[in-house]
Amino acid sequence: MKHFILFVALAFSTPTLADTIIVQSTTSTQNSGLYDYLLPMLKKDTGVQVNIVAVGTGQAINNAMRCDGDVLLVHARPDEETFIAGGYGKYRRDLMYNDLVIIGPKDDPAKVAGALNVNEVLQRIMQAGVKFASRGDDSGTHKKERLLWQAAAIDPDAGSGQWYLETGSGMGATLNTGVSLGAYVLTDRATWIAFANKQDSTILFEGAPPLFNQYGVIPVSEKRCPNVNHEAAEKFAQWLLSETGQAAIAAYQVEGKQLFFPNANVRLNSSIELK
């Protein structure tokens, strides 16, 4: 009888495969602590156990294209659209946003704090020859950074290994490198707020429209990936997009600061769906 009772208890306390999904995710949502906050609530409401694979957006999308994951949660809209167009995703919905900021040493050797726009920030960094630490990992932040250099008519690769340093790492590791070297870094605000090793670095430039940072959620298509747990993936996505999930995202704070701003229910919500 004792063995039977133990079996029943385990059966109801351990999530089954039907309740478990893999989310291929950008590192910024993981580094910020958002998942540690959200997932217990999501599991309580839906019964879905979520396993997060936190990598750069490019790697997350590649993993999902290999059917290694049930949901994407990333921030590189052009690549997300390509993913949908290829039939790999059922639909894409705007989920939440924050912004990117440029941090650097408080003495600001390139004087970027006085710049009028992002182009001028990058031009000052290049002209001063001061260090800039790039993720260099094909993440959403790295993709945006490369677009910003392009818009500023600068080829940072010309300074590779001199003032332009590619870490090939996630946001947290790149911030550690940048802070230790007194370098400038482009980072999402959420990771910076949650980052514990700021030392003598601070936000030096923020608030420009090109630094807007939108996140999307995409359930992987069972037509492309028959092994996908589409029912649990749909529960996950719809909970995040619901009033309950959106309110939970809005309520998440670190040091009294809101890190993400939900926008799934904005009237003009930008979304795409496989027809």
KEKE-748666 format. One line per field, with one value per atom (N, C-alpha, C): atom name; residue in one letter; x, z, y. Coordinates in steps of 0.1 Angstrom, whole numbers, plus 5000, padded with zeros to 4 digits. Atoms other than C-alpha are relative to their C-alpha. Layout:
% residues N
kolba = (CA|...)
vokol = (A|...)
xx = (X|...)
zz = (Z|...)
yy = (Y|...)
***
This chain:
% residues 275
kolba = (N|CA|C|N|CA|C|N|CA|C|N|CA|C|N|CA|C|N|CA|C|N|CA|C|N|CA|C|N|CA|C|N|CA|C|N|CA|C|N|CA|C|N|CA|C|N|CA|C|N|CA|C|N|CA|C|N|CA|C|N|CA|C|N|CA|C|N|CA|C|N|CA|C|N|CA|C|N|CA|C|N|CA|C|N|CA|C|N|CA|C|N|CA|C|N|CA|C|N|CA|C|N|CA|C|N|CA|C|N|CA|C|N|CA|C|N|CA|C|N|CA|C|N|CA|C|N|CA|C|N|CA|C|N|CA|C|N|CA|C|N|CA|C|N|CA|C|N|CA|C|N|CA|C|N|CA|C|N|CA|C|N|CA|C|N|CA|C|N|CA|C|N|CA|C|N|CA|C|N|CA|C|N|CA|C|N|CA|C|N|CA|C|N|CA|C|N|CA|C|N|CA|C|N|CA|C|N|CA|C|N|CA|C|N|CA|C|N|CA|C|N|CA|C|N|CA|C|N|CA|C|N|CA|C|N|CA|C|N|CA|C|N|CA|C|N|CA|C|N|CA|C|N|CA|C|N|CA|C|N|CA|C|N|CA|C|N|CA|C|N|CA|C|N|CA|C|N|CA|C|N|CA|C|N|CA|C|N|CA|C|N|CA|C|N|CA|C|N|CA|C|N|CA|C|N|CA|C|N|CA|C|N|CA|C|N|CA|C|N|CA|C|N|CA|C|N|CA|C|N|CA|C|N|CA|C|N|CA|C|N|CA|C|N|CA|C|N|CA|C|N|CA|C|N|CA|C|N|CA|C|N|CA|C|N|CA|C|N|CA|C|N|CA|C|N|CA|C|N|CA|C|N|CA|C|N|CA|C|N|CA|C|N|CA|C|N|CA|C|N|CA|C|N|CA|C|N|CA|C|N|CA|C|N|CA|C|N|CA|C|N|CA|C|N|CA|C|N|CA|C|N|CA|C|N|CA|C|N|CA|C|N|CA|C|N|CA|C|N|CA|C|N|CA|C|N|CA|C|N|CA|C|N|CA|C|N|CA|C|N|CA|C|N|CA|C|N|CA|C|N|CA|C|N|CA|C|N|CA|C|N|CA|C|N|CA|C|N|CA|C|N|CA|C|N|CA|C|N|CA|C|N|CA|C|N|CA|C|N|CA|C|N|CA|C|N|CA|C|N|CA|C|N|CA|C|N|CA|C|N|CA|C|N|CA|C|N|CA|C|N|CA|C|N|CA|C|N|CA|C|N|CA|C|N|CA|C|N|CA|C|N|CA|C|N|CA|C|N|CA|C|N|CA|C|N|CA|C|N|CA|C|N|CA|C|N|CA|C|N|CA|C|N|CA|C|N|CA|C|N|CA|C|N|CA|C|N|CA|C|N|CA|C|N|CA|C|N|CA|C|N|CA|C|N|CA|C|N|CA|C|N|CA|C|N|CA|C|N|CA|C|N|CA|C|N|CA|C|N|CA|C|N|CA|C|N|CA|C|N|CA|C|N|CA|C|N|CA|C|N|CA|C|N|CA|C|N|CA|C|N|CA|C|N|CA|C|N|CA|C|N|CA|C|N|CA|C|N|CA|C|N|CA|C|N|CA|C|N|CA|C|N|CA|C|N|CA|C|N|CA|C|N|CA|C|N|CA|C|N|CA|C|N|CA|C|N|CA|C|N|CA|C|N|CA|C|N|CA|C|N|CA|C|N|CA|C|N|CA|C|N|CA|C|N|CA|C|N|CA|C|N|CA|C|N|CA|C|N|CA|C|N|CA|C|N|CA|C|N|CA|C|N|CA|C|N|CA|C|N|CA|C|N|CA|C|N|CA|C|N|CA|C|N|CA|C|N|CA|C|N|CA|C|N|CA|C|N|CA|C|N|CA|C|N|CA|C|N|CA|C|N|CA|C|N|CA|C|N|CA|C|N|CA|C|N|CA|C|N|CA|C|N|CA|C|N|CA|C|N|CA|C|N|CA|C|N|CA|C|N|CA|C|N|CA|C|N|CA|C|N|CA|C|N|CA|C|N|CA|C|N|CA|C|N|CA|C|N|CA|C|N|CA|C|N|CA|C|N|CA|C|N|CA|C|N|CA|C|N|CA|C|N|CA|C|N|CA|C|N|CA|C|N|CA|C|N|CA|C|N|CA|C)
vokol = (M|M|M|K|K|K|H|H|H|F|F|F|I|I|I|L|L|L|F|F|F|V|V|V|A|A|A|L|L|L|A|A|A|F|F|F|S|S|S|T|T|T|P|P|P|T|T|T|L|L|L|A|A|A|D|D|D|T|T|T|I|I|I|I|I|I|V|V|V|Q|Q|Q|S|S|S|T|T|T|T|T|T|S|S|S|T|T|T|Q|Q|Q|N|N|N|S|S|S|G|G|G|L|L|L|Y|Y|Y|D|D|D|Y|Y|Y|L|L|L|L|L|L|P|P|P|M|M|M|L|L|L|K|K|K|K|K|K|D|D|D|T|T|T|G|G|G|V|V|V|Q|Q|Q|V|V|V|N|N|N|I|I|I|V|V|V|A|A|A|V|V|V|G|G|G|T|T|T|G|G|G|Q|Q|Q|A|A|A|I|I|I|N|N|N|N|N|N|A|A|A|M|M|M|R|R|R|C|C|C|D|D|D|G|G|G|D|D|D|V|V|V|L|L|L|L|L|L|V|V|V|H|H|H|A|A|A|R|R|R|P|P|P|D|D|D|E|E|E|E|E|E|T|T|T|F|F|F|I|I|I|A|A|A|G|G|G|G|G|G|Y|Y|Y|G|G|G|K|K|K|Y|Y|Y|R|R|R|R|R|R|D|D|D|L|L|L|M|M|M|Y|Y|Y|N|N|N|D|D|D|L|L|L|V|V|V|I|I|I|I|I|I|G|G|G|P|P|P|K|K|K|D|D|D|D|D|D|P|P|P|A|A|A|K|K|K|V|V|V|A|A|A|G|G|G|A|A|A|L|L|L|N|N|N|V|V|V|N|N|N|E|E|E|V|V|V|L|L|L|Q|Q|Q|R|R|R|I|I|I|M|M|M|Q|Q|Q|A|A|A|G|G|G|V|V|V|K|K|K|F|F|F|A|A|A|S|S|S|R|R|R|G|G|G|D|D|D|D|D|D|S|S|S|G|G|G|T|T|T|H|H|H|K|K|K|K|K|K|E|E|E|R|R|R|L|L|L|L|L|L|W|W|W|Q|Q|Q|A|A|A|A|A|A|A|A|A|I|I|I|D|D|D|P|P|P|D|D|D|A|A|A|G|G|G|S|S|S|G|G|G|Q|Q|Q|W|W|W|Y|Y|Y|L|L|L|E|E|E|T|T|T|G|G|G|S|S|S|G|G|G|M|M|M|G|G|G|A|A|A|T|T|T|L|L|L|N|N|N|T|T|T|G|G|G|V|V|V|S|S|S|L|L|L|G|G|G|A|A|A|Y|Y|Y|V|V|V|L|L|L|T|T|T|D|D|D|R|R|R|A|A|A|T|T|T|W|W|W|I|I|I|A|A|A|F|F|F|A|A|A|N|N|N|K|K|K|Q|Q|Q|D|D|D|S|S|S|T|T|T|I|I|I|L|L|L|F|F|F|E|E|E|G|G|G|A|A|A|P|P|P|P|P|P|L|L|L|F|F|F|N|N|N|Q|Q|Q|Y|Y|Y|G|G|G|V|V|V|I|I|I|P|P|P|V|V|V|S|S|S|E|E|E|K|K|K|R|R|R|C|C|C|P|P|P|N|N|N|V|V|V|N|N|N|H|H|H|E|E|E|A|A|A|A|A|A|E|E|E|K|K|K|F|F|F|A|A|A|Q|Q|Q|W|W|W|L|L|L|L|L|L|S|S|S|E|E|E|T|T|T|G|G|G|Q|Q|Q|A|A|A|A|A|A|I|I|I|A|A|A|A|A|A|Y|Y|Y|Q|Q|Q|V|V|V|E|E|E|G|G|G|K|K|K|Q|Q|Q|L|L|L|F|F|F|F|F|F|P|P|P|N|N|N|A|A|A|N|N|N|V|V|V|R|R|R|L|L|L|N|N|N|S|S|S|S|S|S|I|I|I|E|E|E|L|L|L|K|K|K)
xx = (5008|5000|5009|4991|5028|5006|4994|5044|4990|5011|5010|4998|5002|5006|5011|4988|5041|4999|5001|5034|4990|5010|5002|5005|4995|5019|5009|4990|5047|4993|5008|5022|4994|5007|5005|5009|4991|5035|5011|4990|5058|4993|5006|5049|5003|4998|5043|5006|4995|5058|4990|5011|5024|5000|5000|5029|5013|4987|5065|5004|4996|5079|5014|4987|5113|4997|5001|5114|5014|4987|5143|4999|5002|5149|5013|4989|5171|5005|4994|5195|4995|5004|5182|4989|5012|5149|5005|4994|5169|5008|4991|5196|4992|5007|5170|4992|5007|5154|4985|5014|5120|4994|5005|5116|4998|5001|5123|4987|5012|5094|4988|5013|5069|4996|5004|5072|4993|5009|5059|4986|5014|5028|4994|5005|5024|4997|5002|5028|4988|5012|5002|4987|5012|4977|4997|5002|4983|5005|4994|5002|5012|4989|5029|5014|4986|5065|5009|4992|5089|5015|4986|5125|5006|4995|5144|5014|4987|5173|5003|4997|5188|5013|4988|5211|4997|5003|5214|4989|5012|5184|5003|4996|5202|5001|4999|5210|4987|5013|5176|4991|5008|5160|5005|4994|5184|4996|5004|5176|4986|5014|5139|4998|5001|5144|5004|4996|5160|4990|5011|5128|5005|4995|5147|4994|5007|5121|4985|5014|5084|4995|5004|5083|5013|4989|5106|4995|5002|5108|5013|4987|5133|4997|5001|5139|5008|4994|5149|4990|5012|5118|5003|4998|5133|5002|4997|5146|4987|5012|5113|4990|5009|5094|5005|4994|5118|4996|5003|5111|4985|5014|5073|4998|5002|5076|5005|4995|5095|4991|5010|5066|5004|4995|5085|4992|5008|5062|4985|5015|5024|4996|5003|5022|5010|4991|5042|4991|5007|5028|5010|4993|5043|4997|5002|5047|5003|4996|5066|5012|4989|5093|5008|4992|5121|5008|4991|5150|5014|4985|5187|5006|4993|5211|5015|4986|5248|5007|4993|5269|5015|4986|5305|5005|4994|5329|4995|5006|5317|5007|4993|5345|4998|5004|5332|5010|4989|5364|4996|5005|5345|4990|5010|5321|4987|5012|5291|4988|5012|5268|4995|5004|5267|4996|5004|5258|4985|5014|5226|4993|5007|5218|5010|4992|5231|5011|4989|5251|5012|4989|5271|5007|4994|5276|5011|4991|5292|5012|4989|5312|5010|4990|5327|5008|4993|5336|5011|4990|5353|5011|4990|5371|5010|4991|5384|5008|4993|5395|4999|5002|5382|4993|5005|5371|4985|5014|5337|4999|5002|5327|4987|5012|5303|4998|5003|5285|5006|4995|5295|4995|5005|5272|4987|5012|5244|4987|5012|5220|4991|5009|5191|5007|4993|5212|5012|4989|5242|4995|5005|5221|4996|5004|5207|5013|4988|5242|5007|4994|5255|4992|5009|5225|5003|4997|5234|5014|4988|5270|4999|5003|5258|4993|5007|5234|5010|4990|5264|5011|4990|5284|5014|4987|5311|5001|4997|5327|5009|4992|5337|5010|4991|5355|5014|4987|5383|5008|4993|5391|4999|5001|5386|5013|4988|5410|5008|4994|5420|4991|5010|5391|4987|5013|5363|5003|4997|5362|4987|5012|5338|5002|4998|5333|4995|5006|5312|4992|5006|5293|4986|5013|5259|5001|5000|5249|5007|4994|5260|5015|4986|5294|5007|4994|5299|5000|4999|5290|5012|4989|5315|5013|4988|5342|5001|5000|5332|5003|4998|5331|5015|4986|5365|5010|4991|5381|4997|5004|5364|4995|5004|5347|4985|5014|5314|4993|5007|5287|4985|5015|5252|4993|5007|5229|4985|5014|5192|5000|5001|5181|4998|5003|5167|5012|4988|5199|5010|4991|5218|4995|5006|5194|5003|4998|5197|5015|4986|5235|5007|4995|5254|5014|4985|5290|5002|4999|5285|5013|4987|5317|4999|4999|5326|4992|5008|5302|4986|5014|5269|4994|5007|5243|5004|4995|5257|4991|5009|5232|4988|5013|5195|4989|5012|5161|4998|5002|5167|4991|5009|5141|5006|4993|5166|5003|4997|5171|4988|5012|5136|5002|4996|5137|4987|5013|5106|5002|4999|5102|4987|5011|5080|4999|5001|5066|4994|5003|5063|4999|5001|5049|5005|4994|5068|4989|5011|5046|5002|5000|5037|5001|4999|5036|5014|4986|5073|5007|4994|5081|4990|5010|5058|5002|4997|5075|4996|5002|5065|4988|5011|5043|4990|5007|5018|4989|5010|4991|5006|4994|5014|5006|4994|5032|4989|5011|4999|4995|5004|4990|5010|4989|5024|4998|5001|5020|4987|5012|4984|4999|5000|4990|5008|4992|5018|4992|5007|4995|4987|5013|4965|5002|5000|4956|5008|4992|4970|5015|4986|5003|5006|4996|5006|5002|4999|4999|5012|4989|5025|5013|4988|5051|5002|4999|5043|5004|4997|5046|5014|4987|5081|5010|4991|5106|5013|4987|5143|5004|4996|5154|4990|5011|5120|4998|5001|5123|4994|5007|5100|5010|4990|5121|4994|5007|5096|4986|5013|5065|4992|5008|5038|4992|5007|5022|4993|5007|5004|4986|5014|4970|4999|5001|4979|4992|5009|4953|5007|4993|4978|5012|4990|4998|5005|4994|5022|5002|4999|5018|4999|5000|5022|4996|5005|5006|5002|4999|5012|4986|5013|4983|4999)
zz = (5000|5000|5000|5000|5008|4986|5013|4974|4991|5009|4957|5003|4996|4976|4995|5005|4967|4984|5014|4930|4996|5004|4929|5003|4997|4946|4989|5010|4921|4986|5012|4892|4999|5000|4902|5003|4997|4912|4990|5010|4883|4986|5013|4849|4990|5011|4821|4988|5012|4787|4993|5006|4775|5006|4993|4800|4999|5000|4791|4986|5013|4764|5002|5000|4754|4993|5005|4748|4996|5005|4726|5002|4995|4741|4998|4999|4739|5014|4986|4768|5009|4992|4779|5009|4991|4792|5012|4990|4811|5010|4992|4824|5010|4992|4837|5012|4990|4859|4997|5003|4841|5001|5000|4837|5014|4987|4873|5007|4995|4881|4994|5007|4854|5000|5003|4850|5011|4989|4885|4998|5002|4878|4988|5012|4843|5003|4997|4856|5009|4991|4883|4992|5008|4858|4989|5012|4829|5001|4999|4842|4991|5010|4816|5007|4995|4827|4988|5011|4807|5002|5000|4800|4990|5008|4788|4994|5006|4763|4997|5001|4766|4991|5009|4736|4992|5009|4711|4991|5009|4689|4988|5012|4658|5003|4997|4675|5004|4996|4690|4988|5012|4656|4992|5007|4641|5007|4992|4669|4997|5003|4663|4986|5014|4626|4999|4999|4635|5009|4992|4655|5014|4986|4688|5008|4992|4706|4996|5002|4709|4998|5001|4711|4999|5000|4702|5007|4994|4723|4998|5005|4706|4996|5003|4694|4988|5013|4658|4989|5009|4637|4986|5014|4602|5000|4999|4612|5004|4996|4629|4988|5011|4597|4990|5008|4577|5005|4993|4602|4996|5003|4597|4985|5014|4559|4995|5003|4558|5005|4995|4575|5013|4987|4608|5012|4989|4630|4996|5002|4634|4998|5000|4641|5008|4992|4656|5006|4994|4681|5008|4991|4697|5015|4986|4734|5010|4990|4752|4993|5005|4746|5012|4992|4764|4991|5009|4750|5002|4998|4744|5005|4994|4761|4997|5002|4756|5013|4987|4788|4997|5001|4794|5013|4988|4820|5003|4996|4840|4995|5006|4827|4986|5014|4792|4991|5008|4772|4986|5013|4739|5000|4999|4752|4993|5007|4740|5006|4993|4766|4994|5006|4747|4986|5014|4714|4997|5003|4696|4995|5005|4681|5001|4999|4679|4990|5010|4647|5006|4995|4665|5012|4989|4695|4994|5006|4673|4993|5007|4653|5010|4990|4685|5006|4995|4698|4990|5010|4665|4998|5001|4662|5011|4988|4697|5002|4999|4692|5013|4987|4726|4998|5002|4732|5000|5000|4723|5000|4999|4734|4994|5007|4710|5004|4998|4716|4989|5011|4682|4999|4999|4686|4992|5009|4660|5008|4992|4688|4995|5004|4685|5003|4997|4702|4991|5010|4680|4986|5013|4649|5000|4999|4660|5000|4999|4668|4986|5014|4633|4991|5008|4618|5004|4995|4639|4994|5006|4627|4985|5015|4591|4998|5001|4596|5002|4998|4609|4990|5011|4578|5006|4994|4599|4999|5000|4594|5012|4988|4629|4999|5002|4616|4996|5003|4604|5013|4987|4641|5008|4993|4650|5007|4992|4678|5005|4995|4683|5010|4991|4696|5000|5001|4684|5004|4994|4705|5000|5000|4698|5010|4990|4727|4996|5004|4710|5012|4988|4743|5002|4997|4758|5006|4996|4772|5014|4987|4808|4999|5002|4798|4993|5007|4774|5008|4991|4800|5010|4991|4824|4993|5008|4796|4999|5003|4788|5013|4988|4824|5004|4995|4832|4991|5009|4801|4999|5002|4805|4986|5013|4772|4999|5003|4757|4996|5003|4753|4997|5002|4737|5007|4993|4760|5002|4996|4767|5014|4986|4797|5011|4990|4815|5006|4996|4816|5008|4993|4827|5014|4986|4856|5009|4992|4868|5002|5000|4862|5013|4987|4895|5000|5000|4884|4992|5007|4872|5002|4997|4889|4996|5003|4873|4987|5013|4843|5003|4998|4838|4986|5013|4811|4996|5006|4789|4989|5011|4760|5000|5000|4759|4994|5004|4746|4986|5014|4709|4993|5007|4686|4995|5005|4670|5010|4989|4704|5005|4996|4707|4998|4999|4715|5002|5000|4706|5001|4999|4717|4994|5006|4699|5005|4996|4708|4988|5012|4681|5003|4999|4686|4987|5012|4663|4994|5007|4636|5000|5000|4639|4986|5014|4601|4996|5003|4599|5010|4989|4632|5007|4994|4639|5015|4987|4672|5010|4991|4686|5009|4990|4717|4998|5004|4700|5010|4990|4727|5012|4988|4756|4995|5005|4734|4998|5001|4726|5014|4986|4763|5005|4996|4770|4993|5008|4742|5004|4997|4750|5014|4987|4787|5000|5000|4780|4993|5007|4756|5007|4993|4780|5009|4990|4804|5012|4988|4832|4997|5003|4815|4998|5003|4803|5013|4987|4838|5008|4993|4852|4995|5006|4828|5004|4996|4837|5014|4985|4874|5003|4996|4872|5001|4997|4887|5006|4994|4897|5006|4993|4922|4998|5002|4918|4986|5013|4881|4991|5009|4855|4988|5010|4830|4986|5013|4803|5000|5002|4789|4991|5009|4776|4989|5010|4743|4991|5008|4731|4996|5002|4734|4994|5006|4717|4987|5011|4691|4986|5012|4663|5001|4997|4676|4986|5013|4648|5001|4999|4642|4986|5012|4614|5002|4998|4608|4987|5012|4585|4995|5007|4560|4994)
yy = (4988|5000|5013|4989|5024|5003|4998|5018|5006|4995|5025|5015|4986|5058|5008|4992|5069|5001|4999|5061|5010|4990|5081|5014|4987|5110|5005|4996|5110|5003|4998|5107|5014|4987|5139|5011|4989|5159|5002|4999|5152|5003|4997|5169|4989|5010|5145|5007|4995|5149|5009|4992|5163|5014|4987|5192|5008|4994|5200|5005|4994|5223|5006|4993|5237|5014|4986|5275|5004|4994|5287|5015|4986|5321|5009|4991|5352|5000|5000|5355|5012|4989|5389|4997|5003|5376|4990|5009|5349|5008|4993|5372|5010|4990|5397|4994|5007|5371|4999|5000|5374|4986|5014|5336|4995|5005|5329|5006|4993|5353|4995|5003|5343|4985|5014|5306|4992|5006|5295|5004|4996|5315|4994|5007|5301|4986|5014|5266|4998|5001|5271|5002|4997|5285|4990|5009|5261|4986|5013|5231|4997|5002|5236|5002|4999|5229|5005|4993|5252|4998|5001|5244|5010|4989|5274|4997|5000|5273|5014|4985|5308|5001|4998|5316|5013|4989|5344|4997|5001|5351|4991|5008|5337|4986|5014|5305|4994|5005|5302|4997|5002|5305|4988|5011|5280|4987|5011|5256|4996|5003|5259|4995|5005|5254|4985|5015|5220|4992|5006|5213|4997|5002|5215|5011|4990|5235|5001|4999|5242|5014|4986|5280|5008|4990|5309|5013|4987|5340|5008|4993|5364|5014|4986|5399|5005|4996|5402|4999|5001|5410|4995|5005|5405|4985|5014|5371|4992|5007|5362|4999|5000|5371|4989|5010|5349|4986|5012|5321|4996|5002|5325|4997|5002|5328|4986|5013|5295|4989|5010|5278|4994|5006|5271|5004|4996|5291|5001|4999|5291|5014|4986|5328|5007|4992|5356|5012|4989|5381|5009|4991|5412|4996|5004|5403|5011|4990|5431|5007|4992|5457|5006|4990|5476|5007|4993|5495|4996|5002|5492|5013|4989|5515|4998|5001|5523|5004|4998|5519|5002|4999|5528|5006|4994|5542|5014|4987|5572|5012|4988|5594|5002|4999|5588|5006|4995|5591|5004|4996|5593|5011|4990|5619|4997|5004|5600|5006|4995|5614|5013|4987|5647|4999|5002|5631|5003|4997|5641|4988|5011|5607|4988|5012|5571|5000|4999|5578|5008|4992|5604|4993|5008|5581|4991|5010|5555|5007|4993|5580|5005|4996|5594|4989|5011|5560|4996|5004|5551|5010|4990|5584|5001|4999|5583|4987|5012|5547|4993|5006|5537|4986|5014|5501|4999|5004|5488|4985|5015|5453|4996|5005|5436|4985|5015|5403|4992|5008|5391|4986|5014|5361|4998|5002|5367|5001|4998|5376|5011|4988|5401|5013|4988|5427|5002|4998|5420|5004|4997|5421|5015|4986|5455|5009|4993|5467|5002|4999|5459|5009|4991|5477|5015|4986|5508|5005|4997|5507|5004|4997|5505|5013|4987|5534|5012|4990|5554|5001|5001|5545|4997|5004|5528|4985|5015|5494|4997|5002|5484|4989|5011|5453|5005|4994|5477|5002|4999|5481|4988|5012|5445|4996|5004|5434|5012|4988|5470|5007|4994|5491|4992|5008|5468|4986|5013|5436|4992|5009|5407|4989|5010|5384|4987|5013|5357|4994|5005|5355|5007|4994|5364|5014|4986|5397|5002|4999|5391|4999|5002|5378|5012|4989|5407|5012|4989|5432|4999|5003|5416|5004|4996|5420|5015|4985|5456|5007|4993|5467|4999|5002|5451|5008|4993|5468|5015|4986|5502|5003|4999|5496|5004|4997|5508|4988|5012|5482|5004|4999|5481|4989|5011|5462|5004|4997|5458|5005|4993|5479|4990|5010|5449|4993|5007|5430|5009|4991|5461|5003|4998|5468|4989|5012|5432|4997|5003|5432|5004|4997|5431|5005|4997|5439|5014|4988|5475|5008|4993|5488|5015|4986|5522|5003|4998|5519|5004|4994|5536|5002|4997|5543|5014|4988|5571|5006|4996|5572|4991|5007|5562|5008|4993|5571|5003|4997|5573|4989|5009|5557|4987|5012|5533|4989|5009|5517|4992|5007|5504|4985|5014|5467|4991|5008|5445|4985|5015|5409|4994|5007|5384|4986|5014|5350|4992|5008|5323|4985|5015|5287|4994|5008|5263|4992|5007|5248|4985|5015|5211|4995|5005|5209|4999|5001|5216|4990|5008|5198|4992|5009|5169|4997|5004|5163|5012|4988|5198|4997|5002|5198|5012|4988|5222|5004|4997|5220|5008|4993|5230|5013|4988|5255|5011|4990|5272|5005|4995|5273|5010|4991|5289|5014|4987|5316|5007|4993|5324|5005|4994|5328|5012|4988|5353|5011|4990|5371|5005|4997|5371|5012|4989|5399|4996|5005|5377|5001|5000|5372|5014|4986|5408|5008|4993|5421|4995|5006|5397|5006|4994|5410|5014|4986|5446|5002|4999|5439|4996|5004|5425|5012|4989|5449|4995|5002|5449|5013|4987|5476|5010|4990|5492|5005|4996|5495|4989|5009|5479|4997|5004|5459|4998|5002|5450|5006|4993|5467|4992|5008|5444|5008|4993|5454|4990|5009|5423|5005|4996|5440|5014|4987|5473|4998|5001|5480|4997|5001|5483|4990|5010|5453|4994|5005|5443|4985|5014|5406|4994|5007|5381|4985|5013|5347|4992|5008|5318|4997|5002|5315|4986)
***
